[in-house]
Amino acid sequence: MSIQKCRPLIYMLIVAVFAFAVPSAAHAEPSYAKYGRIAMQETANKYPDADIIDYKYEGHFSASGSRAEERFKLWLRGGGSEFGVRVHVIVATDSGQVRDIRIEELRG
């Protein structure tokens, strides 16, 4: 078999190797994902009859001392209405451990 005939096969093999060998940044989990799961779980515990229908990460904020805040807005549907909640997850900056969680309703 000549090189000219093998060239397409060689290109396909090279592409296949890079497709599986190079990790994709699109599949990397964001740094706030752990706290987002906690925010959703705490919200589900507080509002067991409502479904979480939307989720937004609002950002990382410095808090007092050695603490930081990860803030989320969740939209819920239940009991014939829709409403939002803002979840404040207070985290120790040195260890990343959750220190406090506050949930405020955003009705109206």
Secondary structure, 3 states (H helix, E strand, C coil): CCHHHHHHHHHHHHHHHHHHHCCCHHHCCCCCHHHHHHHHHHHHHHCCCCEEEEEEEEEEEECCCCEEEEEEEEEEEECCEEEEEEEEEEEECCCCCEEEEEEEECCC
